[in-house]
Amino acid sequence: MRAGSSLSRVAKYNENVVIHSLRRLGPSSQGPIAEMSGLSVQTVSAILRGLAVRGLVRELTTESVGRGRPRVIIDLVASARYAIGFHIDPALVTTVLLDMKGTVVASSSQDEVDLDHPGRTVEDLAQGATRLVRGAGVDRGRVVGACVASPGPIDPVTQAPWHSVWMPAWTGFPVGRALGTHLGFPVPVVKDTLAAVIGENWVRGGESLDATMVFVYLGAGTGVGLSLNGEPVRGFSGNAGEVGAMLVAVGARDDRRAGGIDNDPAAVVAKAHESGILDEPAPGPRDRRGVDRDFRRLCAIAARDGGDAADLLQQAAVRIAEMVLMATEIVDADMAVFGGPYWELVRPWYEPVAISTLAAPSARGPHPVRVFSTAMGADVGAIGAASVVLDQRYVPRAPRRASPVVGGSGS
């Protein structure tokens, strides 16, 4: 159902169009902004004046062009607004404070995740976020909201984890509501793959805002975030990007065991123990730290010795690349971005296979699919979560009837 807009919403929409144009262009003058936004120079000038009064943009310099008036170069003010992002992982919880331009100005992490009592972890998170903002010297009034990224599906009604495999006690726990009670404003919870693709667009900016992107998230699980012409694909319930069935189908072609091969680190580690690549007892199904430790050991052995360890990672790389090929063909993507906690660890095996697979002739046509590493570094989930706040507040979109509130104060 499409909804109409009041004049105030139209004004806010046009403001965001100008902000979006600056994110696409970088520092620029009124003329290029008007051309990109489709607004008149006079309208752009008025909007920029209003944004400057509120501290969101500023004049950087002037440029002389012939005999005409010098052009005033305008840019966004990175320190004008901030957002808090949380990423809850079974082995590590990360918090970041992100500025308007997508730069992390402060971050913290804790590995004391209480798998059985989520309320304790949430209380610690809220206290840590408050300390993070204060320690960065940021005015609390400039923090416009917070968001949580969590693995696995999220209940669209309660905003709670929905059947958390690694953290079963967290299933149904209202993480966002509990954090919001401590922080004093609403805190939505989104799937980590959705946060990742929103974060990539916010932090990378530039041409990615016009691209069709497949973001491959490599963490405790494997997922995909999709962005069509710069707009994230949320799906009916916000849980787009589940690719487990695709990976099982790809693996089933190469494995005689029913169900194929799972590519998550836990399954790869289990196979490494079965094959004798890793000695000592294998970690249990809920031992997230043990899986992390052994997966890193496996990658170190593969990098040092090659052999069976490298073959095991190479097999996983082929299956991931085939899954990415399917995803790029479905949405006719021109960018594939890889990231997540384990990306740099597996990059030596995964990246070459992905590049060669995506370079092969395809049903999608002759255009190439460019392969990138994420612009967000290792903290994809937390940075992506903070970006969700900025994305909802400053990306121009037509109003929707139901839209989660992510704001604190400021505009």
Salt bridges, closest charged atoms under 4 A:
GLU15 OE2 - ARG54 NH1 2.74
GLU63 OE1 - ARG71 NH2 2.90
ASP75 OD2 - LYS101 NZ 2.40
ASP89 OD2 - ARG288 NE 3.89
ASP114 OD1 - HIS117 ND1 3.39
ASP114 OD2 - ARG120 NH1 3.32
ASP116 OD1 - ARG286 NH2 3.75
ASP192 OD2 - HIS87 NE2 3.91
GLU200 OE2 - ARG204 NE 2.82
GLU207 OE2 - ARG370 NH1 3.14
ASP210 OD2 - ARG24 NE 2.54
GLU231 OE2 - ARG234 NH1 3.91
GLU231 OE2 - ARG397 NE 2.58
GLU242 OE2 - LYS191 NZ 2.78
ASP255 OD2 - ARG257 NE 3.10
ASP279 OD1 - ARG297 NH2 3.13
GLU280 OE1 - ARG297 NH1 3.98
ASP292 OD2 - ARG296 NE 3.21
ASP294 OD2 - HIS273 NE2 2.76
ASP294 OD1 - ARG293 NE 3.01
ASP294 OD1 - ARG297 NH1 3.34
ASP305 OD2 - ARG304 NH2 2.89
GLU322 OE1 - ARG253 NH2 2.10
ASP332 OD1 - HIS367 NE2 3.34
ASP334 OD2 - ARG370 NH2 3.40
GLU344 OE2 - ARG347 NH1 3.31
GLU351 OE1 - ARG347 NE 3.11
ASP391 OD1 - ARG234 NH2 3.68
ASP391 OD1 - ARG397 NH2 2.91
